[in-house]
Amino acid sequence: MIFVEYPKCTTCQKARKWLESRGEDFTSRHIKEENPTLEELKLWWERSGLPLKRFFNTSGQKYKELGLKDKLPNMSQEEQLALLASDGMLVKRPILVGDDFVLTGFREADWSKLLDN
C-alpha cells in the first residue's frame, strides 16, 4: 500500500500510528515533496468511487486562498484533476492506496472495514 501523507498533519500522524500498530506494510510518501501526478490522481479517483471533491483538502489554507469553494462547481473534471496535480497541499490527506481501493482522509472505522477483509 502507499500511504500519502503530510507529516506535520495530525490526522496523518494518527493514521500512520494506527497502520503501524496493526503491523500493516506500507510505503510512505510526503505529499508536498512528491505530489501525486495527474495520472495517479485520475486512477485513484476512479478506483475510489468517491466524488472528485473528496480529493480536495477543503479545510486547507491553499483551497481557501484560491476561492475553490466557488470555482470548483464551474470547472471540468480534467481541470480539477490538473489543479490537484499542481500542488500537494490542495489534496486531501492522508490517502491510502491499495490494489483495489483508495481511501481519503482518516476515518478509523472505514479503514478497519477495508483492511480487515
Contacts in CASP RR format, 6 or more apart in sequence:
PFRMAT RR
TARGET T0000
AUTHOR 0000-0000-0000
METHOD contacts of the structure
MODEL  1
MIFVEYPKCTTCQKARKWLESRGEDFTSRHIKEENPTLEELKLWWERSGL
PLKRFFNTSGQKYKELGLKDKLPNMSQEEQLALLASDGMLVKRPILVGDD
FVLTGFREADWSKLLDN
1 24 0 8 1.000
1 25 0 8 1.000
1 26 0 8 1.000
1 27 0 8 1.000
1 96 0 8 1.000
1 97 0 8 1.000
1 98 0 8 1.000
2 26 0 8 1.000
2 27 0 8 1.000
2 29 0 8 1.000
2 95 0 8 1.000
2 96 0 8 1.000
2 97 0 8 1.000
2 98 0 8 1.000
3 15 0 8 1.000
3 16 0 8 1.000
3 19 0 8 1.000
3 26 0 8 1.000
3 27 0 8 1.000
3 28 0 8 1.000
3 29 0 8 1.000
3 94 0 8 1.000
3 95 0 8 1.000
3 96 0 8 1.000
4 29 0 8 1.000
4 31 0 8 1.000
4 36 0 8 1.000
4 91 0 8 1.000
4 93 0 8 1.000
4 94 0 8 1.000
4 95 0 8 1.000
4 96 0 8 1.000
4 97 0 8 1.000
5 12 0 8 1.000
5 15 0 8 1.000
5 16 0 8 1.000
5 28 0 8 1.000
5 29 0 8 1.000
5 30 0 8 1.000
5 31 0 8 1.000
5 93 0 8 1.000
5 94 0 8 1.000
6 12 0 8 1.000
6 30 0 8 1.000
6 31 0 8 1.000
6 32 0 8 1.000
6 89 0 8 1.000
6 93 0 8 1.000
6 94 0 8 1.000
7 13 0 8 1.000
7 30 0 8 1.000
9 93 0 8 1.000
9 94 0 8 1.000
11 93 0 8 1.000
11 94 0 8 1.000
11 105 0 8 1.000
11 106 0 8 1.000
12 93 0 8 1.000
12 94 0 8 1.000
12 106 0 8 1.000
14 106 0 8 1.000
15 94 0 8 1.000
15 96 0 8 1.000
15 105 0 8 1.000
15 106 0 8 1.000
15 111 0 8 1.000
16 28 0 8 1.000
16 94 0 8 1.000
18 106 0 8 1.000
18 108 0 8 1.000
18 111 0 8 1.000
19 26 0 8 1.000
19 96 0 8 1.000
22 115 0 8 1.000
24 115 0 8 1.000
26 96 0 8 1.000
31 88 0 8 1.000
31 89 0 8 1.000
31 91 0 8 1.000
31 93 0 8 1.000
31 95 0 8 1.000
32 88 0 8 1.000
32 89 0 8 1.000
35 85 0 8 1.000
35 86 0 8 1.000
35 87 0 8 1.000
35 88 0 8 1.000
35 91 0 8 1.000
36 44 0 8 1.000
36 84 0 8 1.000
36 85 0 8 1.000
36 88 0 8 1.000
36 91 0 8 1.000
36 95 0 8 1.000
37 85 0 8 1.000
38 81 0 8 1.000
38 82 0 8 1.000
38 85 0 8 1.000
41 55 0 8 1.000
41 81 0 8 1.000
41 84 0 8 1.000
41 85 0 8 1.000
41 91 0 8 1.000
42 81 0 8 1.000
44 55 0 8 1.000
44 95 0 8 1.000
44 97 0 8 1.000
44 102 0 8 1.000
45 52 0 8 1.000
45 55 0 8 1.000
45 81 0 8 1.000
45 102 0 8 1.000
47 97 0 8 1.000
47 100 0 8 1.000
47 101 0 8 1.000
47 102 0 8 1.000
48 54 0 8 1.000
48 55 0 8 1.000
48 101 0 8 1.000
48 102 0 8 1.000
48 103 0 8 1.000
48 104 0 8 1.000
50 102 0 8 1.000
50 104 0 8 1.000
52 77 0 8 1.000
52 80 0 8 1.000
52 81 0 8 1.000
53 72 0 8 1.000
54 92 0 8 1.000
54 104 0 8 1.000
55 84 0 8 1.000
55 91 0 8 1.000
55 92 0 8 1.000
55 104 0 8 1.000
56 63 0 8 1.000
56 68 0 8 1.000
56 72 0 8 1.000
56 80 0 8 1.000
56 84 0 8 1.000
56 90 0 8 1.000
56 91 0 8 1.000
56 92 0 8 1.000
57 63 0 8 1.000
57 89 0 8 1.000
57 90 0 8 1.000
57 91 0 8 1.000
57 92 0 8 1.000
57 93 0 8 1.000
58 68 0 8 1.000
58 69 0 8 1.000
58 92 0 8 1.000
60 89 0 8 1.000
61 89 0 8 1.000
62 87 0 8 1.000
62 89 0 8 1.000
62 90 0 8 1.000
63 69 0 8 1.000
63 90 0 8 1.000
66 90 0 8 1.000
68 83 0 8 1.000
68 90 0 8 1.000
72 80 0 8 1.000
75 83 0 8 1.000
83 90 0 8 1.000
84 90 0 8 1.000
84 91 0 8 1.000
92 104 0 8 1.000
92 105 0 8 1.000
93 104 0 8 1.000
93 105 0 8 1.000
94 104 0 8 1.000
94 105 0 8 1.000
94 106 0 8 1.000
95 102 0 8 1.000
95 103 0 8 1.000
95 104 0 8 1.000
95 105 0 8 1.000
96 102 0 8 1.000
96 103 0 8 1.000
96 111 0 8 1.000
101 114 0 8 1.000
103 110 0 8 1.000
103 111 0 8 1.000
103 114 0 8 1.000
END
